[in-house]
């Protein structure tokens, strides 16, 4: 029979990346298309030991229904760490007239989706960096919200362009940003721009969704304050995840936002999954309070510092100079741009013909009909050998289309 | 600052039950308000052993990103079991012109929410049994859909009333039913009614969401065919869960529905949580394929048979005959009704004053302004001693208001 789907889902396609991921069954293909953390980044033996202990000491709590907001000791530990590492989280005593609260979510993705559900009606606009994370675009679209892009510059979006976009879209309900090691570009928004973006959002009372899944993964350069740390009005919903530092498959993230917003997001979360897997909430809590999380993160940074620098030096060595690329100071991705005269899709096909997979830039655009001369490369998943061999093949593909 | 929330969430309250649950910190209160499976129903030692083995043999797969539709061996095992136990799941070879597919979700709740997201625009109607499961009501409302109730009778909703409701609500996009051991009433819809309900849905091309979380928990009476097993048109989305037979806290459920619908629900799921905790998907797969699931379920049935029968006999012994109650053949709940002249909220307060918690019937109504003379009792969570003592206190509360 012919099904009548909701308007928001009738024409929505699955994420191009997750489809690529699903079809990458040919083991001879080198994939720079994924966004997976390196397998070496999972602290397997600690997790195994703590899991066994949870089954031994608190099995019923770990298997029974729990509360929507999250396992209280984990919420506390998260709030404490975010305060220490990023200086974020207000209490009423800070005198800003609002307080932040923590919500445990089923991966950072759920935090993004719940923020949209709480703030946007169908047909409302979410302003985004363009290009931006495809998963977030799909979250917004699957709630009937319309992503509108503000072009990404070398150091983040232009505050002037943001103000223009706000004036053009009076039904914009949220500004979505990944200011640090952005996906897909690897770009970090500078501190001055962050301040000016916050001031504009404040002027127009526009909530900011600050997505920071890679914030702990800086391997070069200096720390830059989060936008949330500048929040004096209760405007910023801060969203992050344990996917890149503990395990992506456990689906565990968190939101730190004004309590009034968290409480609406919690109502929406009740309707989605009641609460996040409580066993892994307890496991995560025990890991971050009993193991040396900082030392573990330092280890992951070293892995990505090495892999990124290897990929960059191979790109420099083999790619024709007409192809430019970003130089990320952290995170998992870099962004390559072909000369305007070259057809990006033809390049991606040439690369695939040489058994190397990249994600076409069009996948990350707010405008589904837009064109792009860029593609995304991931360096966290492939091995050193795959990086070396894969970049060589990319260079051959480039020669074929240049 | 004053936040502008989406219309769908602006006035939505957290689930009354989850709020009660959160506030039940006084250990002297006997709670008949929860919906938790009995702690004895979790196969702790098998889960502990299999978890250790997963950490030993396949840790990276269990901690890394996975695919949205679910762990393929688990999807296969679920499809196989549903076919064996409930006779459901069509292939194209069956000649009905559609095929069913399986989607692993983060608890049955997510299946319900995704079905609504896929089929309903904001303002569309979901027809429901009245009263019905509060979690589903909140899923519908948090998507902007409007639940409209069809009164529950002793053996399920009336097919005539259903047809009337369809005619009155041309924007009804889905019929939501819990035909077996309904939450909150414990009522099972008879087979003849099921057939007639399916025929009416077919006549009007109205998709049915059949929620069957308690289906395996029959402890009396005879099996009744699921509505999904009658599906010749691809009209039924069947939703169930491992919460009541393995662990509620792991948040693992499944949807079995026509492939075209599952594929839309998977797109929506990508935007919500990418995929369900993969470690527990693998753990669940190993449990149901390596352990004796049928023997385990038989054990749970025996626990609930005993607890339900104890509660029923205590209710008979102590409650004044003016208070009636249902006699479930499975599941976790029974439904008590006070005489019309008694104020239900006053009764609930009298019960709480005697330190016994029940859920007021109004919590389960489609009409948030509706009145009820009923309340829900849960027998799966309390101990035998608590059941005996709690019913005594309920009888005292009844005397105070009758």
Interface residues (C-beta under 8 A of the other chain):
Chain A: X1 X3 X4 X5 X6 X7 X8 X9 X12 X13 X14 X15 X18 X21 X22 X34 X35 X36 X37 X39 X42 X44 X47 X48 X51 X52 X55 X56 X59 X60 X61 X62 X63 X64 X65 X66 X67 X68 X98 X106 X107 X109 X110 X113 X117 X118 X119 X120 X121 X122 X124 X135 X138 X139 X141 X142 X143 X144 X173 X205 X207 X233 X234 X235 X243 X247 X248 X249 X250 X251 X258 X260 X261 X263 X264 X266 X267 X268 X270 X271 X272 X273 X274 X275 X276 X277 X278 X279 X280
Chain B: X1 X3 X4 X5 X6 X7 X8 X9 X12 X13 X14 X15 X18 X21 X22 X34 X35 X36 X37 X39 X42 X44 X47 X48 X51 X52 X55 X56 X59 X60 X61 X62 X63 X64 X65 X66 X67 X68 X98 X106 X107 X109 X110 X113 X117 X118 X119 X120 X121 X122 X124 X135 X138 X139 X141 X142 X143 X144 X173 X205 X207 X233 X234 X235 X243 X247 X248 X249 X250 X251 X258 X260 X261 X263 X264 X266 X267 X268 X270 X271 X272 X273 X274 X275 X276 X277 X278 X279 X280
